């Protein structure tokens, strides 16, 4: 079996709570909610054994953390959008897979650990995605953090470790990347009815990214990640990483069928719900000069070498 | 559906409430106005105003604390609220904190106001707006060492006054009134280390991410405006306030952790340049050069990825009028590679000390 087929399809969706808590405030939020609902049905009928989430709103520092609590339960409140209400949750986590993912990550040189603590604060993006895409917990899930210092090599290896774990356990997965496109929000409170993408530049870049997704050009997007980071991302972390992880997990090529189910502003940021399904068609495969890293060797200690 | 309770707008009861007993006097008078003629009411109101103005002392900041919040410090203290058990560690910082906590015991204050980077908001500055919060805080980064049961009280009245003052100064603000909101571990760690008895109310102020959205310079401007607005509210309230800026100095972490987190043989600063910058800042604090510290803050923050990026120190220094007297240095130590200093600014020259 082609290991690419371990992933049935991939989803890219935004972390903001509006589609979950207040879709009625804006037609755009409602469109996003409808897109989530459509994907919920597709996941249920996909035959997936697991939903694997990579969330950009779960930052980690000590390596890569993987949620392993079998039934995490809490009432979550977002730091910014607390006035929209609370998000009670109880999820069904595949602990066995979490441990297998950790082992696979360590085998590839990454520092990784599972977390399984009562009351652990699952992040807004993961809560929104799992609540909307898997509301009845019919399919077990797993969540992996996004290390704030990691860059391309580390993220690619983390994605490949996910493939290793899926292959080893023989599980079919739907993978979910939780991230905005442009992530600049308005810095003041707005009437949701007046929500729009923060700037024309952000909107144009978002639409270009969506073109790539629609054409199934995942590897091309992966190669564009550094440009995307510089152009339309607030510099909160080292790099724009979600597409790196998505490509490494699903397969680093352009053989996908893309579908944009919704693209709407979320307090100024670009929120898109996208499905990417492996296919035999390819659009413009190219060669790229960045290394395809298989094993993470750690820091290069550039500062220390400078003293020699 | 939106949570209606959480959506409810905060109620501003105004400044004539609570602290000095004026509220009951005012309300009692209001209840009897129907039997008094207009002139008598007017004379009485003037009298109350004069008495209130003379009776209420201007509020003030009685101490400012730079209080780093690595959860490792609470973990090492082994308080009953924290579930994991440690064999100690990071004594230089903890003993410094312990000494500062003893100093605080001798200071008369009403409320601790804390600015935390771990309640990060992108849409303005938010203030805790409910009187009680009781729950479990689990650190999302270090859940293995910090699972703390908290039960704390908030001075909602002063929080509302700060919110109002900041809003009037043109700062985007929001009161946080969702009862399910979880208090961040930065607030809990700094407050626990400064006042383990939790016998004073607190106010938490979120950190607006101006450095990320704009630049270190914009952060300095915004945090300064917020500090000045908070000072106005404090002065108007008549309360004695301890300000807490909760953060590390240099803030590059190691991305691995030793099997025993408190193994001090593994602890050191991430790299030498971080250390040199931290020492530069601490020496300027020791020399009372806080204006200069704030002036170089953007460069320092960029060079050391410092947690000053959240704006806490700038906010506190602005509220304290950029002190030109020496800071009290209680300790400096690295925690998982980051540089941390416990420092205090005592406006009272009679009680100000040279600690280290």
HADDOCK unambig.tbl for C-alpha pairs under 7 A between the chains (distance, minus, plus):
assign (segid A and resid 21 and name CA) (segid B and resid 1 and name CA) 5.80 0.50 0.50
assign (segid A and resid 21 and name CA) (segid B and resid 2 and name CA) 5.76 0.50 0.50
assign (segid A and resid 22 and name CA) (segid B and resid 1 and name CA) 5.83 0.50 0.50
assign (segid A and resid 22 and name CA) (segid B and resid 2 and name CA) 5.89 0.50 0.50
assign (segid A and resid 60 and name CA) (segid B and resid 141 and name CA) 5.62 0.50 0.50
assign (segid A and resid 61 and name CA) (segid B and resid 141 and name CA) 6.38 0.50 0.50
assign (segid A and resid 61 and name CA) (segid B and resid 255 and name CA) 5.47 0.50 0.50
assign (segid A and resid 62 and name CA) (segid B and resid 255 and name CA) 4.30 0.50 0.50
assign (segid A and resid 62 and name CA) (segid B and resid 256 and name CA) 5.02 0.50 0.50
assign (segid A and resid 62 and name CA) (segid B and resid 257 and name CA) 6.48 0.50 0.50
assign (segid A and resid 63 and name CA) (segid B and resid 255 and name CA) 5.44 0.50 0.50
assign (segid A and resid 63 and name CA) (segid B and resid 256 and name CA) 6.07 0.50 0.50
assign (segid A and resid 75 and name CA) (segid B and resid 180 and name CA) 6.66 0.50 0.50
assign (segid A and resid 77 and name CA) (segid B and resid 180 and name CA) 6.53 0.50 0.50
assign (segid A and resid 77 and name CA) (segid B and resid 181 and name CA) 5.39 0.50 0.50
assign (segid A and resid 79 and name CA) (segid B and resid 119 and name CA) 6.43 0.50 0.50
assign (segid A and resid 79 and name CA) (segid B and resid 120 and name CA) 6.76 0.50 0.50
assign (segid A and resid 79 and name CA) (segid B and resid 121 and name CA) 6.25 0.50 0.50
assign (segid A and resid 80 and name CA) (segid B and resid 121 and name CA) 5.34 0.50 0.50
assign (segid A and resid 80 and name CA) (segid B and resid 122 and name CA) 6.82 0.50 0.50
assign (segid A and resid 80 and name CA) (segid B and resid 123 and name CA) 6.60 0.50 0.50
assign (segid A and resid 82 and name CA) (segid B and resid 176 and name CA) 6.94 0.50 0.50
assign (segid A and resid 82 and name CA) (segid B and resid 178 and name CA) 6.22 0.50 0.50
assign (segid A and resid 83 and name CA) (segid B and resid 6 and name CA) 5.21 0.50 0.50
assign (segid A and resid 83 and name CA) (segid B and resid 7 and name CA) 4.78 0.50 0.50
assign (segid A and resid 83 and name CA) (segid B and resid 178 and name CA) 6.56 0.50 0.50
assign (segid A and resid 84 and name CA) (segid B and resid 2 and name CA) 5.03 0.50 0.50
assign (segid A and resid 84 and name CA) (segid B and resid 3 and name CA) 6.24 0.50 0.50
assign (segid A and resid 84 and name CA) (segid B and resid 6 and name CA) 6.98 0.50 0.50
assign (segid A and resid 84 and name CA) (segid B and resid 7 and name CA) 6.31 0.50 0.50
assign (segid A and resid 85 and name CA) (segid B and resid 2 and name CA) 5.10 0.50 0.50
assign (segid A and resid 85 and name CA) (segid B and resid 3 and name CA) 4.20 0.50 0.50
assign (segid A and resid 85 and name CA) (segid B and resid 6 and name CA) 5.61 0.50 0.50
assign (segid A and resid 85 and name CA) (segid B and resid 7 and name CA) 6.93 0.50 0.50
assign (segid A and resid 86 and name CA) (segid B and resid 3 and name CA) 6.62 0.50 0.50
assign (segid A and resid 86 and name CA) (segid B and resid 180 and name CA) 6.71 0.50 0.50
assign (segid A and resid 111 and name CA) (segid B and resid 256 and name CA) 6.52 0.50 0.50
assign (segid A and resid 119 and name CA) (segid B and resid 136 and name CA) 6.86 0.50 0.50
assign (segid A and resid 119 and name CA) (segid B and resid 138 and name CA) 6.37 0.50 0.50
assign (segid A and resid 120 and name CA) (segid B and resid 138 and name CA) 5.40 0.50 0.50
assign (segid A and resid 120 and name CA) (segid B and resid 140 and name CA) 6.66 0.50 0.50
assign (segid A and resid 121 and name CA) (segid B and resid 138 and name CA) 6.60 0.50 0.50
assign (segid A and resid 121 and name CA) (segid B and resid 140 and name CA) 6.10 0.50 0.50
assign (segid A and resid 186 and name CA) (segid B and resid 123 and name CA) 6.85 0.50 0.50
assign (segid A and resid 187 and name CA) (segid B and resid 122 and name CA) 6.02 0.50 0.50
assign (segid A and resid 187 and name CA) (segid B and resid 123 and name CA) 4.38 0.50 0.50
assign (segid A and resid 187 and name CA) (segid B and resid 124 and name CA) 6.17 0.50 0.50
assign (segid A and resid 188 and name CA) (segid B and resid 123 and name CA) 5.27 0.50 0.50
assign (segid A and resid 188 and name CA) (segid B and resid 124 and name CA) 6.22 0.50 0.50
assign (segid A and resid 188 and name CA) (segid B and resid 172 and name CA) 6.12 0.50 0.50
assign (segid A and resid 189 and name CA) (segid B and resid 123 and name CA) 6.54 0.50 0.50
assign (segid A and resid 234 and name CA) (segid B and resid 212 and name CA) 6.17 0.50 0.50
assign (segid A and resid 234 and name CA) (segid B and resid 213 and name CA) 6.08 0.50 0.50
assign (segid A and resid 235 and name CA) (segid B and resid 212 and name CA) 5.74 0.50 0.50
assign (segid A and resid 236 and name CA) (segid B and resid 212 and name CA) 5.88 0.50 0.50
